[in-house]
Amino acid sequence: MKIAVLMGGPSSEREVSLKSGEAVYQALLSKGHEVYKLDLSPSTPLDLLSSRPDLVFIALHGKPGEDGSVQGMLELLGIPYTGSGVLASAITIDKIVTKQLLQQAGLPTAPFLMFPRHQCQGEKLPQTLEEIQQKLGLPVIVKAPTQGSTIGTYVVRSPEEIAPALFKALQYDNRVLVEKFLEGPEITAAILGNGEPEVLPLIEIVSHTGFYDYKAKYTPGLSEHLIPPRLPQDVQDEVRRIAKEAYTFIGCRGFGRVDFIVAGGCEPYVLEINSIPGLTSTSLLPDAAQAAGYSFPDLVQKIVDLALET
């Protein structure tokens, strides 16, 4: 097949996307495809119309590649693409909307509050600070809701840290998500499939920096991926069940990743759903796939095959 690997782009996760895209490009070449790389830019629609690939492999992270915008463009151009469609992509890029929908579906997610920018400024700020402490207590995690790779995410442990964290998160978005900090192992469930998805072996994430932030995620040696997790089997089974239900409820396709905190090592709570997980050498999805028996080229080919299913 003639496949365009769409990568890079203008998001804060550009560098991660370039690494994912290069890895995907090499894997597709090894499978015998005619492949070329395309850095997302305003000229991309014209580039695709002139080259007419059989498929676009979206290796973008963050907006506009992971929020439904690029997916909508490809729908208009009539070019098949990997991963979730417009709606599921638009939902999962927004952690607030995702959590609201998970709540409505009866799926467990960490307690949270949402504040628009105007409630974090001026005379309204003291009321917001008080509400956070009264309803969630401390510590909390302050997040920019549409960023990935832990960009714009801050752990707050004391009252005087709340306002600075809100201000920093608002540099990325016009709303801020404040989530109750839950103690417990961080678990991720990578998923492959469309109508009947396969939950790959679970991974427990251990960060040697104390927090699984951007540096810990993408610097070799700063984190470990434990397969299987150090959890009772019944808890692992519950994580798998919730992950599959969340993935299908939101309408994800192809591949994805559902991230959890298992409070006290026994109660799973969904943190977020990633519609285009990283595909770098230190990424979680390739590790889970390898544990399930997929080489990296086989994983990439599987994602291509799923994109062509009707």
N, C-alpha and C positions, 0 to 999 in steps of 0.2 A: 504494500500500500504506500501511497504518497502521504506522508504525515508531517504536519507543521507542529513544532514544539513551541508553544507560546509561553514566553518567560520574561523575567525582568519587570518592566513597567515602572510606574512612578511611586509605588507604595513604600511605606517604611520598611517593608520586608523584601525589598528588591534584591538584596544580596543573597538572601536565603533562596529566593525564587531562581536566581541565576544558577545556584548550585544544584537545585532540584532539576532544573531544565537541562543542564549539562549531563547529569546522571541519566535522565530519561532519554536524551538524545543518543548517548552511547549504547544504552540498552536496546533501543529500537534498531539502531544500526546492526547490532549483533544478531538481531532476529531477521535481518535481511530486508528491512523496509527502506524505501527511499525517504530520507528524513532531512529536514532543514530547520534551523532555529530562527525564531522570529521574536525580536524584542518589542513588546507592546508599545505602540506609539499612535499618534493621531492618523498615521498613514496605514495602519494595520488593515482596516477594511479593504482599501484599494489593493494592498499587497496580496491579501487572500483572494480577492476577486481575480487578480491577474494570474496567480499561481494555481488556484483551484485544487487544494489538497483534498484527498479522500476523507481526511479526519484531522481535527485539531486536538492535540494533547495539551490541555491547559495545565501548565506548571507554574501558575501564578499564585501568589499568596497576598492576602489583604485586598483592599479596594484598588482598582475596579475589577480585578480578575476573579475575586472570590465572592462578590456581592450580587451577582446576577447580571451586571452590566455587560461583561464580555459574553456571557451566555446568551443574553438577548440579542447582541450583535450577530452572533453566529447563527441564531435562529432565523434572523432576518436574511442572512446570506445563504441560508439553506445548507450549512456545512455541519456535519455531525461533530460532536466534541465529547471529551471524556468528563466523567463526574456528574454531579447533580445539576438539575435544571435551574431555570430562572428563580422560581419561587423558593425552593429549598435553599439555594445559595443566598438569596436575600434575607431569609430568616436566620440562617446559621451564622452569618457575619455579625449579627446583632445579638450580643449575649443577653440583653434585657428582653427582647422579643422572644428569644429561645426559651428563657426561663419562665416567662409568662405563659407560653404555650405548654411547656412541660408541666407546670402547675395545673393548668386546666385539664390536662390528660391524666392527672393523678400520679405523675412520675416524680420521684423525689429530687429536689434541687435545693442547694443551700439557701437559707433565709436571706433575703436581700431587700434593699431599698433602691429607688431610682430618683435622681434629682436632675432637673434641667439646669442650665447654666445660671439663670437668674436667681435660683434658690441657693446658690453657693456664693453670692456676692452681697455686699452692702448690708443693709439692715436685716435681710433674711438669713444671712449666714449663721448667726447665733442659734436661731431656731432649728436650722438644719443640723448643726453640730449636736444640739441637745437630742434631737430625734434619733440620730444615729446611735448615740450612747444609750438612750432609753430602750429602743426597740431591738438593737443588735448586740449592744455591749461591746467590749473590747477584748481581744483584738478583732479587727476587721480587715478585709482586703478591698482596696479602692481600685476600680478598673475603668479604663477607657473602653466602652462596650463594643467598639467595632475594630479594635486592633488585635493582632495575633502575635505569636512568639513572645508573649508576656510583656510586650511594649505597652507603656502607659499603665502598668500594674504595680501597686505599692502595698506592702504590708504595714498596717498601722497598729501600734501597740500602746500608745499613750494619747490622751486627749489633745495635747498640743501638736501632735503629728497629723491630725485629721485634716485641718484646713489646708496645709501645704500640699498634702496628697491630692485633695480635691482640685486645687489649682493646677497641679501638674497633669492630672488626668484630663482636665478640660482643655489642655493644649492640643489634644488629639480629636476630641468630640465635643458636641454641644450638650451632651448629657453624661452623667457619671453613674456607674453602678457601684454600690457599696454592699459587700457580701459578708455575712458572718464567717469568721475564721473558724474552720473546723479542724480539730486535731485528728490526724490519722494518715495512713499511707495514701499516696497519690497513685491511682491506677488508670491505665488507659486501655480501651478496647478498640482495636482496629477492626474494620469491617469491610468485606468485599461482597458485592452482589447488588441485585436489583430487587425483584419481588420477594425472593427468599434468600436474604443475605446470610453470609457465613461470618460468624464472629471468630476472629483469629485468636491465637493464644494471648491471654492477658499479660500485661507488663506492669510491674511495679517500678516506679521511678524513684531513684535515690539520688538526691543532689548533694554533692560534697561542699557546696557553698551555703547550704542551709535553706535555699530557696531556688526552685526550678525556674530561673529567669533566663533571659536571652543568652547571657554568657554561659550559663550552665548547660543550656540546650545545645549550643553550637560549638563549644570548645571541647575537643576530645579529652577525656579523662576527668572532666568535672561532674559527670553524672554517670550512673549505672542503670541499666535496664535489666531487671530481674525477671526471668521467665522460668517457672511460674511465679506469681506473687506469693509472698509469705502470708497467706490468708487461708482460713478454713475452706474446704471445698464447697460448702453450702453458700458461703459468702461469694465465692467466685462465680458460682452458678447464678446467683442473684444479680451480680454485676453484668453477666452475659445477657440475662433476660432483659434487664432494663435497657442495656445498650442497644440490643436488637429492636426493642419496642420504640425507643426514642428515634432511632435512625429511620425506621419505617413510618412512624407517625409524622415526622417532619417531611418525609417524601424524598429522602436522599437516594442517590443512585450511584452505581459504579464502585466507589470506595469512599471511606470516611473514617473518622475517629471520634469516639465519645470518651471524654475525660471525666474522671471521678475523684472525689475524696471519699474514703471509707472511714467515717467518723468512728473513733475508738476501735478500728479494725473490724467492725461488724455491721455498720450501717452505710450503704452506698448512697452518695448524693451526686447527681450529674452536675458538673461545672459548666461544660460547654460541648458543642458539637462542631467538629472541624470538617468542612466539606471538601477541602483540598489539603490534606495533611502533607507535611514535609516529606520529600523524597531524597534527602541528602544522606551522606554516609553516616551521620549520627542520628538520623530520624527514627521515630518509633515504628511507623508502619512497615518499613522494610525489615526491621528486626522481628516484628510479629509474624510477618509473612515467611521469613526464613525459618522461624520455629515451626511453621505449619507446612514446610516443605517446598516453598516457592523460592527459587533463586530470584535475584533482583530483575533480570531480564524476563523471567516467567511472570513475575508480578506485574511488570509494565505491560506485557502482552495480554495478561488477563484483564487489566483495566481497559485496554483497547477493545478486546472482545466484548466486554460488558457495555461499552459505549455504542456498539453496533446492534445490540439486542433491541427488539421492538417490544 
